[in-house]
Amino acid sequence: MKNLLDEDKVMALPERIGCPDCADGGAEWVIITVGDKTHKVVFEYGKAPAELAAVVAKFRALKETFKNCN
């Protein structure tokens, strides 16, 4: 999935975008590790920033494969 990210742009994102978890809207987050640096970005549910949209879409598709797990 690394090819879906521009590391510099992602690392430059603020740690909190919008108002995640406000008014029961929910929140999502992604943690990116590059070398010895880790950056967590929290955003409103369903509103991934453009810099993370492709990766979040892949994560959602992966999550769907777990629906029938027991």
Secondary structure, 3 states (H helix, E strand, C coil): CHHHCCHHHHHCCCCEECCCCHHHCCEEEEEEEECCEEEEEEEECCCCCCCCHHHHHHHHHHHHCCCCCC
